[in-house]
Amino acid sequence: MAVRRGVWIVLVLIILAVAVSAMGLVAMALFVGREPQVTSNSTLVLKIGGDLQETEPGGVLGQFLEAPPTVHTLVDALRKAKVDKRVSSVIIRPTSAAALWGKIQEVRDAITDFRRSGKPIIGYLEYGGEQEFYLASACDKVFLMPTATLDLTGMAN
């Protein structure tokens, strides 16, 4: 009698675990699987800052948390926006970049490539440091927030 009761409890717990897992997978597919909707005549806003990793960090938690933009995602977004008819312009917002100059140059090359599409690309600076201004200088127009400083030291062409 006690053995049968134990078997039933184990079976009920297994069925319950499978049901909860299935509901979790369905919920994850509904909430995570959505792509952003892009309407015609849209403007892509790219906030560029931080260390700019080459690729997204791996791991289980990285799939659920919004990762900061990487060099790859920024270059890919500009490449896609260049050919996407729904995107009419791009605004670049560099903020306190602390990346290596090679990464900044790769993103700047992607901005220059986007300019060849004929679509306007605008740089908006909240702070004008060397790396921020270097990125924005590839844009058609550069705007500096009125209260911001332009701190360029050691730059030369």
Secondary structure, 3 states (H helix, E strand, C coil): CHHHHHHHHHHHHHHHHHHHHHHHHHHHHHHHCCCCCCCCCEEEEEEEEECCCCCCCCCCHHHCCCCCCCHHHHHHHHHHHHHCCCEEEEEEEEEEECCCHHHHHHHHHHHHHHHCCCCCEEEEECCECHHHHHHHCCCCEEEECCCCCECCCCCCC
